[in-house]
């Protein structure tokens, strides 16, 4: 469980999502944990794990705090409400199935949006730079509340569903800022949902502790990679994790999910290599520097200025 937590922690730190969509199925399918205990323990572990990743992004300046405040205003009370809804519905398997399929569709739509954004950005020859984001409070609060209800009911969506919401409302948000903002807003969200399950559910503290042993160092590693990595790398990781999460929500066999993820990873590497080789081929070679210029700090422009001044003085004397 600690090794599984380490792998999921790296994914969460790198992409801001995948905790509930990956960890809960792992606990149920590979370790035979009852679903209710898996949901409750995963939420409790996330409530402890995500602050570590959020702290790294906050230090790197990749968190939009205004977005965090408006999202939490809607998601935190809604998460606790989601737990109460599940208690009122009893077993609620049909409800969970509908939510699960809808979330899977939303994740695939997010993949399409990320790919379109990458394609249009490449055609405009723009770099992924920080841009001023105009906050839309009412839609942000309402959609944050929708995400909170889903998280409270299923433990899935604190990262993935909020990623979809942020992509829909703020398509110009950088991938690095997207991940950092998503991680930080998820802290009070999963804490509220975990509190609800601790009161009404079947929380297993020993199970949550076993997951935390691996997930805390994992999320620190992933967050450091995410905050430092180029935006294109983070975007590729987001796409791969979104695809894997969506396939698991559609209950696709694990072997098929592994094959699809492997193929997507190979495709991302090939595209990155081809893009780098294309850029390298299109950049003209810099002019040759005098021997030792790199070591002495000598600038060729100094030689040219000196020659020009000499020529000018000679012309004036003549």
JOBEL-V780644 format. One record per residue. RES is the residue in three letters. D_FIRST is the distance of its C-alpha to the first C-alpha in Angstrom with 2 decimals. Layout:
res: {RES/RES}
d_first: {D_FIRST/D_FIRST}
This chain:
res: {UNK/UNK/UNK/UNK/UNK/UNK/UNK/UNK/UNK/UNK/UNK/UNK/UNK/UNK/UNK/UNK/UNK/UNK/UNK/UNK/UNK/UNK/UNK/UNK/UNK/UNK/UNK/UNK/UNK/UNK/UNK/UNK/UNK/UNK/UNK/UNK/UNK/UNK/UNK/UNK/UNK/UNK/UNK/UNK/UNK/UNK/UNK/UNK/UNK/UNK/UNK/UNK/UNK/UNK/UNK/UNK/UNK/UNK/UNK/UNK/UNK/UNK/UNK/UNK/UNK/UNK/UNK/UNK/UNK/UNK/UNK/UNK/UNK/UNK/UNK/UNK/UNK/UNK/UNK/UNK/UNK/UNK/UNK/UNK/UNK/UNK/UNK/UNK/UNK/UNK/UNK/UNK/UNK/UNK/UNK/UNK/UNK/UNK/UNK/UNK/UNK/UNK/UNK/UNK/UNK/UNK/UNK/UNK/UNK/UNK/UNK/UNK/UNK/UNK/UNK/UNK/UNK/UNK/UNK/UNK/UNK/UNK/UNK/UNK/UNK/UNK/UNK/UNK/UNK/UNK/UNK/UNK/UNK/UNK/UNK/UNK/UNK/UNK/UNK/UNK/UNK/UNK/UNK/UNK/UNK/UNK/UNK/UNK/UNK/UNK/UNK/UNK/UNK/UNK/UNK/UNK/UNK/UNK/UNK/UNK/UNK/UNK/UNK/UNK/UNK/UNK/UNK/UNK/UNK/UNK/UNK/UNK/UNK/UNK/UNK/UNK/UNK/UNK/UNK/UNK/UNK/UNK/UNK/UNK/UNK/UNK/UNK/UNK/UNK/UNK/UNK/UNK/UNK/UNK/UNK/UNK/UNK/UNK/UNK/UNK/UNK/UNK/UNK/UNK/UNK/UNK/UNK/UNK/UNK/UNK/UNK/UNK/UNK/UNK/UNK/UNK/UNK/UNK/UNK/UNK/UNK/UNK/UNK/UNK/UNK/UNK/UNK/UNK/UNK/UNK/UNK/UNK/UNK/UNK/UNK/UNK/UNK/UNK/UNK/UNK/UNK/UNK/UNK/UNK/UNK/UNK/UNK/UNK/UNK/UNK/UNK/UNK/UNK/UNK/UNK/UNK/UNK/UNK/UNK/UNK/UNK/UNK/UNK/UNK/UNK/UNK/UNK/UNK/UNK/UNK/UNK/UNK/UNK/UNK/UNK/UNK/UNK/UNK/UNK/UNK/UNK/UNK/UNK/UNK/UNK/UNK/UNK/UNK/UNK/UNK/UNK/UNK/UNK/UNK/UNK/UNK/UNK/UNK/UNK/UNK/UNK/UNK/UNK/UNK/UNK/UNK/UNK/UNK/UNK/UNK/UNK/UNK/UNK/UNK/UNK/UNK/UNK/UNK}
d_first: {0.00/3.82/5.44/5.00/6.02/8.57/10.00/10.42/11.81/14.29/15.38/15.95/17.85/19.86/20.84/20.34/18.67/15.97/13.59/14.58/15.80/12.70/9.65/11.41/12.34/8.98/7.93/11.46/12.16/9.45/8.08/11.53/11.12/14.69/15.55/17.05/14.21/11.82/14.63/15.33/11.96/11.48/15.04/14.70/11.94/14.24/17.20/16.05/14.62/17.60/20.33/19.27/19.74/22.82/24.30/24.27/26.02/28.43/29.48/30.11/32.18/30.26/30.13/32.91/33.20/35.82/33.56/30.76/33.27/34.65/31.33/30.05/33.39/32.67/28.88/28.15/30.55/29.78/26.03/27.00/29.61/27.11/25.35/28.85/29.74/26.85/27.99/31.53/30.75/29.03/26.76/27.55/26.05/28.99/28.67/25.00/25.99/28.77/26.69/23.99/26.73/28.62/25.71/25.14/28.86/28.74/26.05/28.23/31.22/29.47/28.97/32.70/33.58/31.74/33.40/36.78/36.44/35.66/38.61/41.10/40.14/40.77/44.10/45.17/44.22/42.54/39.90/36.93/38.47/38.07/40.40/41.63/39.82/41.90/39.87/40.53/39.64/40.26/38.33/35.44/35.28/35.67/33.02/30.66/31.34/30.57/27.15/26.56/27.48/25.15/22.15/23.12/23.42/20.41/18.02/18.81/21.39/21.05/20.97/22.12/24.95/26.22/26.31/28.55/30.68/31.18/32.07/34.56/36.23/36.10/36.13/37.48/34.46/33.10/29.60/28.60/30.05/28.50/24.95/25.83/27.61/24.90/22.22/24.61/25.85/22.38/21.90/24.43/23.72/20.10/21.19/23.96/21.88/19.28/22.36/23.80/20.84/20.69/24.37/24.54/21.10/18.45/16.19/13.54/13.40/11.04/8.36/9.47/9.58/6.03/5.56/8.96/8.64/7.80/9.52/12.73/13.79/12.81/15.09/17.73/17.94/18.19/20.72/22.86/23.03/23.93/26.58/28.22/27.96/30.94/30.98/31.12/27.83/26.09/27.92/26.82/23.12/23.76/25.46/22.76/19.96/22.48/23.27/19.72/19.09/22.49/22.04/18.85/20.87/23.65/21.40/22.18/20.53/17.53/19.80/22.45/20.27/19.18/22.89/24.08/21.75/22.86/26.45/26.25/24.90/27.73/30.22/29.24/29.69/33.01/34.29/33.49/35.30/38.27/38.57/38.56/41.16/43.27/43.26/44.12/46.96/48.43/48.57/51.90/51.88/52.77/56.23/56.57/56.58/58.92/57.68/55.78/55.41/51.66/52.16/55.19/54.25/57.60/57.99/60.20/61.37/63.09/65.16/66.06/67.10/69.22/70.95/71.66/73.14/75.34/76.62/77.40/79.35/81.29/82.24/83.45/85.62/87.18}
